[in-house]
Amino acid sequence: MKRILITGGAGFLGSHLCDRFIKEGYHVIAMDNLITGDMRNIEHLFKLKQFEFYHHDITRFIHIPGELDYILHFASPASPIDYLKIPIQTLKVGAMGTHNCLGLAKEKNARILVASTSEVYGDPLVHPQPEEYWGNVNPVGPRGVYDEAKRYLESITMAYHNFHGLETRIIRIFNTYGPRMRLNDGRALPAFIGQALRGEDLTVFGDGAQTRSFCYVDDLVEGIYRLLLSDYHLPVNVGNPDEISLKDFAEEVLALTGNKVKIVYKPLPADDPKQRKPDISKARALLDWEPKVGRREGLAKTYDYFKTLSSEEWSRQPKEFVSMK
């Protein structure tokens, strides 16, 4: 049985990856310091012999006994509200945490896939964004702690590949949604649904013309799985190129929930990207991958999940979103 370490394993994406690799017959070791992760995302796995959990901060030395075949490095705060609350931790996990994961991969002779992001493109001047685009990032703005942490993550990963011959994979993740999203992460989808369910007006920043492309979590996990097992070491975009404005997205959420509230507009946050759409030509060609779940289907599944949450969880829901990556 192959063994895989998933950092950030109690988070939104990490927990879905734990499920997938358990299903594929791997022995899964999840690691998380729970600064943004939630044990409830993985509690259903603790009864399994092929699952382990390590409560650990990967910015400190990582020790895993025994052999290790693969590492998925998904430990990082991943929402704009986190960047404002824990900027130093965001930088440290992208820099020191990635360094430690790469060192562990080298020690164990394991293949490692690191989770980068569409934020490496910043507020892009090229649309849609191909992997060859170098980006338009403000390193000293409020989003810089996340953007530059992920750009460094890519650089040090390539250095380990080129200098040490380490088997590395780099995925650039575009907007992803689905069950287990944090209600209190300040992003548009949970905030819109929360406002609609409470009968409140939906808050859109700017004029709502800025665009995003939303990928359902099951599609993303499939792309990650295929990239890990591929032979390609350069960055690959994985996301859904079905682009929509935030104004139109808010209207879709209203239609889904059946509420009759209004959409209200507030000033755009600093450095908020005006457009976001992945060029997935490489994913199609190299991985034979493209998204299968349409936004209507994915939103319905996500909405059904949010409706099951407790009143205590809803009480932690922010009244509006900070930004949408």
Residue pairs with C-beta under 8 A, 6 or more apart in sequence:
1 25
1 26
1 27
1 50
2 25
2 26
2 27
2 69
2 70
3 26
3 27
3 29
3 66
3 67
3 68
3 69
3 70
4 21
4 26
4 27
4 28
4 29
4 68
4 69
4 70
4 71
4 72
5 29
5 31
5 64
5 68
5 70
5 71
5 72
5 104
5 110
6 14
6 17
6 18
6 21
6 28
6 29
6 30
6 31
6 71
6 72
6 74
7 14
7 31
7 32
7 58
7 71
7 72
7 73
7 74
7 75
7 97
7 101
8 14
8 31
8 32
8 37
8 73
8 74
8 75
8 76
8 115
9 15
9 17
9 18
9 28
9 29
9 30
9 31
9 32
9 37
9 42
9 53
9 74
10 30
10 32
10 34
10 37
10 38
10 39
10 41
10 42
10 53
11 32
11 36
11 37
11 38
11 41
11 74
11 75
11 78
12 41
12 78
12 176
12 178
12 180
12 181
12 182
12 217
13 74
13 78
13 115
13 173
13 176
13 217
13 220
13 221
14 30
14 32
14 37
14 41
14 72
14 74
14 75
15 30
15 37
15 41
15 42
15 180
16 178
16 180
16 217
16 218
16 221
17 72
17 74
17 221
17 224
18 28
18 30
18 42
18 45
18 51
19 45
20 221
20 225
21 28
21 225
22 28
22 45
22 48
22 50
22 51
24 225
26 50
26 70
27 50
27 51
27 52
28 45
28 50
28 51
28 52
29 51
29 52
29 53
29 54
29 64
29 68
30 42
30 45
30 51
30 52
30 53
30 54
31 53
31 54
31 56
31 58
31 62
31 75
32 53
32 54
32 55
32 56
32 75
33 55
33 56
33 57
33 58
33 75
34 55
35 77
35 86
35 89
36 77
36 78
36 79
36 82
36 182
36 185
38 180
38 182
41 180
42 51
42 53
45 51
46 53
54 64
56 62
58 75
58 93
58 97
58 100
58 101
59 89
59 92
59 93
59 96
59 97
59 100
60 100
61 100
62 100
62 101
62 103
62 104
64 104
64 108
67 108
68 104
68 105
68 108
68 110
69 110
69 111
70 110
70 111
70 112
70 113
70 228
71 101
71 104
71 105
71 108
71 110
71 111
71 112
71 113
72 112
72 113
72 115
72 224
72 228
73 97
73 98
73 101
73 112
73 113
73 114
73 115
73 153
74 115
75 93
75 97
76 90
76 93
76 94
76 97
76 115
76 146
76 149
76 150
77 83
77 86
77 89
77 90
77 93
77 146
78 117
78 146
78 185
78 325
79 182
79 185
79 186
79 187
79 322
79 325
80 142
80 143
80 146
80 186
80 187
80 269
80 322
80 323
80 325
81 184
81 185
81 186
81 187
81 318
81 322
82 90
82 185
82 186
83 90
83 142
83 143
83 145
83 146
84 142
84 322
87 145
88 145
90 145
90 146
90 149
91 145
91 148
91 149
93 149
94 146
94 148
94 149
94 150
94 152
94 153
95 149
95 152
95 153
95 156
98 114
98 152
98 153
98 156
98 157
99 156
101 112
101 114
102 112
102 156
102 157
102 160
102 166
102 168
104 110
105 111
105 112
105 160
105 166
105 167
105 168
106 160
106 164
106 166
110 167
111 167
111 168
111 169
111 228
112 157
112 166
112 167
112 168
112 169
113 168
113 169
113 170
113 171
113 224
113 227
113 228
114 153
114 154
114 157
114 168
114 169
114 170
114 171
115 171
115 173
116 150
116 153
116 154
116 170
116 171
116 172
116 173
116 235
117 146
117 150
117 172
117 173
117 325
118 129
118 172
118 173
118 174
118 175
118 237
118 239
118 276
118 278
118 325
119 137
119 143
119 146
119 147
119 150
119 325
120 135
120 137
120 147
120 150
120 151
120 154
120 172
121 129
121 133
121 135
121 136
121 137
121 273
121 276
122 135
122 136
122 137
122 138
122 147
122 271
122 273
123 136
123 137
123 138
123 271
123 272
123 273
123 274
124 133
124 135
124 136
124 273
124 275
124 276
125 136
126 133
127 275
127 277
128 241
128 243
128 277
128 278
128 279
129 237
129 276
129 277
129 278
129 279
130 237
130 279
130 281
130 282
131 172
131 234
131 235
131 236
131 237
131 279
131 282
135 151
137 144
137 147
137 148
137 151
138 144
138 147
138 271
139 147
139 148
141 270
141 271
142 269
142 270
142 271
143 270
143 271
143 323
144 271
154 170
154 235
157 168
157 170
158 168
158 170
158 233
160 166
160 168
161 167
161 168
161 233
167 233
168 233
169 227
169 228
169 230
169 232
169 233
169 236
170 233
170 234
170 235
170 236
171 223
171 224
171 227
171 235
171 236
171 238
172 235
172 236
172 237
172 238
172 239
172 278
173 220
173 238
173 239
174 213
174 215
174 237
174 238
174 239
174 240
174 276
174 277
174 278
175 212
175 213
175 214
175 215
175 239
175 240
175 276
175 324
175 325
176 214
176 215
176 216
176 217
176 220
176 239
177 189
177 214
177 215
177 216
177 217
177 298
177 299
177 302
178 216
178 217
178 218
178 298
178 301
178 302
178 305
179 217
179 301
179 302
179 305
180 217
180 305
181 187
181 189
181 190
181 302
182 190
183 190
183 194
183 306
183 309
183 313
183 314
183 316
183 317
184 190
184 316
184 317
184 318
186 318
186 321
186 322
186 323
187 321
187 322
187 323
187 324
187 325
188 212
188 246
188 249
188 250
188 321
188 324
189 214
189 253
189 302
189 324
190 306
190 317
190 321
191 203
191 317
191 318
191 319
191 320
191 321
192 202
192 249
192 250
192 253
192 321
193 253
193 257
193 302
193 303
193 306
194 306
194 314
194 317
194 318
195 201
195 202
195 203
195 261
195 319
195 320
196 202
196 253
196 254
196 256
196 257
196 259
196 261
197 257
197 259
197 306
197 307
197 314
198 314
199 259
199 261
200 261
200 319
201 261
201 262
201 263
201 264
202 250
202 253
202 254
202 261
202 262
202 263
202 264
203 264
203 265
203 266
203 319
203 320
203 321
204 246
204 247
204 250
204 263
204 264
204 265
204 266
205 246
205 265
205 266
205 267
205 268
205 269
205 272
205 321
205 323
206 246
206 265
206 267
206 268
206 272
207 247
207 265
208 245
208 246
208 247
208 248
208 250
208 263
208 265
209 245
209 246
209 247
209 274
210 245
210 246
210 268
210 272
210 273
210 274
210 275
211 243
211 244
211 245
211 246
211 274
211 275
211 276
211 277
212 243
212 244
212 246
212 249
212 276
212 324
212 325
213 239
213 240
213 241
213 242
213 243
213 244
213 276
213 277
213 278
214 240
214 242
214 244
214 249
214 295
214 298
215 238
215 239
215 240
215 291
216 240
216 291
216 293
216 295
216 297
216 298
216 301
218 292
218 293
219 240
219 291
219 292
219 293
220 238
220 239
222 289
223 238
223 283
223 287
223 289
224 238
226 287
226 288
226 289
227 236
227 238
227 283
227 287
230 286
230 287
232 282
232 286
236 282
236 283
236 286
236 287
237 278
237 279
237 280
237 282
237 283
238 278
238 280
238 283
238 289
239 278
239 280
239 291
240 278
240 291
240 295
241 277
241 278
241 279
241 280
242 291
242 294
242 295
243 275
243 276
243 277
244 252
244 295
246 324
247 263
250 263
251 263
252 295
252 296
252 299
253 299
254 260
254 261
254 263
256 299
256 300
256 303
257 303
266 320
269 322
269 323
272 323
273 325
276 325
280 289
280 290
283 289
283 290
284 290
